[in-house]
C-alpha cells in the first residue's frame, strides 16, 4: 500500500476518507445497538405494543 513519497500525498487522503466513514458507520451501529438493547427502552417499546408481560415471557 505504501508507494513513493509523491504518490503517498494522493493515496493517504483517500484511505483516511474511507476509514473515517467506516469508523463513523461502526460507531453509529454500536450506538444504535446499545440504545436498542438497553432494558428501559426495550420495556418502553414492548409496553407500547400493549402485551408487555407476554413479550417478556418470550424474551426470557
C-alpha positions in Angstrom: 0.0 0.0 0.0 3.0 2.3 0.6 4.2 3.9 -2.5 6.7 6.6 -3.4 6.5 9.9 -1.5 4.9 11.6 -4.4 2.1 9.1 -4.6 1.6 9.0 -0.8 0.1 12.5 -0.8 -2.7 11.3 -3.0 -3.3 7.9 -1.5 -3.5 8.7 2.2 -6.4 11.2 2.0 -8.4 8.6 0.1 -7.6 6.0 2.6 -8.4 8.3 5.5 -11.7 9.3 4.0 -12.8 5.7 3.6 -11.5 4.8 7.1 -13.4 7.7 8.6 -16.6 6.7 7.0 -16.1 3.1 8.2 -15.4 4.2 11.8 -18.5 6.5 11.7 -20.7 3.7 10.4 -19.3 1.3 13.0 -19.7 3.8 15.8 -23.3 4.5 14.8 -24.2 0.8 14.6 -22.7 0.2 18.0 -24.5 3.2 19.4 -27.8 2.1 17.9 -27.3 -1.5 19.1 -26.5 -0.3 22.6 -29.5 2.0 22.5 -32.0 -0.6 21.4 -30.7 -3.3 23.6 -31.0 -1.2 26.7 -33.7 -2.7 29.0 -35.6 0.6 29.8 -36.1 1.3 26.1 -37.0 -2.3 25.4 -39.6 -2.2 28.1 -40.9 1.1 26.7 -41.3 -0.3 23.2 -42.8 -3.5 24.4 -45.1 -1.6 26.7 -46.3 0.5 23.7 -47.2 -2.7 22.0 -49.7 -3.5 24.8 -48.7 -7.0 25.6 -45.6 -6.5 27.7 -46.0 -9.5 30.0 -46.4 -11.8 27.1 -43.4 -10.4 25.2 -41.2 -10.5 28.3 -42.0 -14.2 28.7 -40.9 -14.8 25.1 -37.7 -12.9 25.7 -36.6 -14.7 28.8 
